[in-house]
Amino acid sequence: FDTILSIITQLTGRLLREQDFC
């Protein structure tokens, strides 16, 4: 499950960063 959580955190982090740029 740790791997899944890590992937989710990475995806969410990228989305948040993209929103910040906008």
Secondary structure, DSSP 8 states (H G I E B T S, - for coil): -HHHHHHHHHHHHHHHHHHHH-
